[in-house]
Amino acid sequence: MPKIKPTLQVEKYEVQDHQSIDLLKELHILTRDGKMNQDSRRKMKQVSHLIQFIEPIIQSVTAEKGQFNLIDFGAGKSYLGFMLYDLVAKLLKTPYKIIGIEVRQELVEYCRKLASKLDFQHMEFHQISAEQSLLAPQIPNKIDIVTALHACNTATDDAIAFALQKNVTHLVLVPCCQAEMASLLKKNKSDSLKNNVFTALWKYPIHTREFGSHLTNVIRCLYLESKGYVVTVTELVGWEHSLKNELIIAHHSPHLGNMAKARDQLRNMLLEFNLSSLAPRYEISIE
Ligand SMILES: C[S@@+](CC[C@H](N)C(=O)[O-])C[C@H]1O[C@@H](n2cnc3c(N)ncnc32)[C@H](O)[C@@H]1O
C-alpha cells in the first residue's frame, strides 16, 4: 500500500498557484470575477477529499513504473478527472493518461471540448458503458488505477469486474444507489422470512433499500478480498455533504489477506440471504 502522504490540504482548501483558473471557472468553483462560489463547496470538498486518497496512489505507481493510467467509470462531467489532472497529474514529469467512461454522449462531448480548451492532452473520454469498456479496443490494456465516484447502480460492479480482468492494482470506489440487491431481497422476502431471524433487517421498504445497499458493499468488499485485495472502507466526507459517502479503497496484495476465508464468507452470505442468483458474478459455486 502507498505510504506517501497527500500534499493537498482539504480543510484549508485554497486555490493553488498551479491550478487552472479557466477550469475552476468552468466547474463553477470560481465565479466569473474569480471569487470562490459557495454553492460549489460541497462538491469541491468531496472531490478534494477523494484526491487526497488518490494522489499517494498515483505517486506510488509512478515511482514504481514511471507512468500511470487511470480510468474513471461513470465519469459524468469528469469533475474528478479534471481536478486530478490539474492538481496532481500535470505536475508529473512522467507519462500518464486519465480516461473517463460515460454512457451519455453529451457529457462525453462536453468533457472532450473542455479538455481540448484547457489543452489537457492526456485525457480521453469514451462513450461506452462500464461493462463494454472491458472489450473496447480504445481502452489501453494496462490500467493502474480504477475510480468510480457515484457510478449508478451496478456500474460499480462493472468497474470491479474490469479491474479484476485487467489485473488493476488499485481501486477507489464511492458506490451510488443500488437497486438490484434490494429488489432481490424483496423478491425472496417470503421465502427468507420463514428461515432467517435476521430478515427483520429488511422487512420494511426503506430498510430493504438501505440494507440492500449495505449488503451490496459488504459483498463487493468480500469479493475483492477473495481476489487478493486488501480493502479499506471509510467515510468520504461528513453525512451533511452526501448521502452516499462510503469510500472503498482496495490494493492488490495477495500475500497479505486470507483469500479463502473471504471466499467462504462470501459464499455463506449469498446462501444465507437467498442470493444464489448473484453467485456467478462473484465467481462462487453453489451446488
Ligand atoms: C451520479 S453521476 C456521477 C458522475 C461523476 N462521477 C461525479 O461524481 O460527479 C453517475 C454517472 O454515471 C453514468 N453511468 C451510469 N451507468 C453507467 C454505466 N453502466 N457505464 C458508464 N457510465 C454510467 C451516468 O450517465 C452519470 O453520468
PDBQT file of the ligand as one rigid body, heavy atoms in Angstrom, charges set to zero:
ROOT
HETATM    1  C1  LIG A 301     -24.283  10.248 -10.270  1.00  0.00    +0.000 C 
HETATM    2  S1  LIG A 301     -23.353  10.538 -11.728  1.00  0.00    +0.000 S 
HETATM    3  C2  LIG A 301     -21.732  10.739 -11.085  1.00  0.00    +0.000 C 
HETATM    4  C3  LIG A 301     -20.852  11.496 -12.026  1.00  0.00    +0.000 C 
HETATM    5  C4  LIG A 301     -19.443  11.768 -11.512  1.00  0.00    +0.000 C 
HETATM    6  N1  LIG A 301     -18.700  10.558 -11.263  1.00  0.00    +0.000 N 
HETATM    7  C5  LIG A 301     -19.491  12.614 -10.287  1.00  0.00    +0.000 C 
HETATM    8  O1  LIG A 301     -19.370  12.087  -9.176  1.00  0.00    +0.000 OA
HETATM    9  O2  LIG A 301     -19.706  13.825 -10.409  1.00  0.00    +0.000 OA
HETATM   10  C6  LIG A 301     -23.290   8.926 -12.460  1.00  0.00    +0.000 C 
HETATM   11  C7  LIG A 301     -22.842   8.917 -13.904  1.00  0.00    +0.000 C 
HETATM   12  O3  LIG A 301     -22.641   7.573 -14.318  1.00  0.00    +0.000 OA
HETATM   13  C8  LIG A 301     -23.121   7.415 -15.642  1.00  0.00    +0.000 C 
HETATM   14  N2  LIG A 301     -23.417   5.984 -15.790  1.00  0.00    +0.000 N 
HETATM   15  C9  LIG A 301     -24.462   5.277 -15.286  1.00  0.00    +0.000 A 
HETATM   16  N3  LIG A 301     -24.372   3.982 -15.571  1.00  0.00    +0.000 NA
HETATM   17  C10 LIG A 301     -23.216   3.834 -16.272  1.00  0.00    +0.000 A 
HETATM   18  C11 LIG A 301     -22.550   2.715 -16.858  1.00  0.00    +0.000 A 
HETATM   19  N4  LIG A 301     -23.061   1.485 -16.746  1.00  0.00    +0.000 N 
HETATM   20  N5  LIG A 301     -21.394   2.921 -17.505  1.00  0.00    +0.000 NA
HETATM   21  C12 LIG A 301     -20.850   4.175 -17.601  1.00  0.00    +0.000 A 
HETATM   22  N6  LIG A 301     -21.440   5.285 -17.082  1.00  0.00    +0.000 NA
HETATM   23  C13 LIG A 301     -22.598   5.108 -16.420  1.00  0.00    +0.000 A 
HETATM   24  C14 LIG A 301     -24.325   8.318 -15.699  1.00  0.00    +0.000 C 
HETATM   25  O4  LIG A 301     -24.684   8.682 -17.022  1.00  0.00    +0.000 OA
HETATM   26  C15 LIG A 301     -23.863   9.505 -14.863  1.00  0.00    +0.000 C 
HETATM   27  O5  LIG A 301     -23.249  10.492 -15.642  1.00  0.00    +0.000 OA
ENDROOT
TORSDOF 0
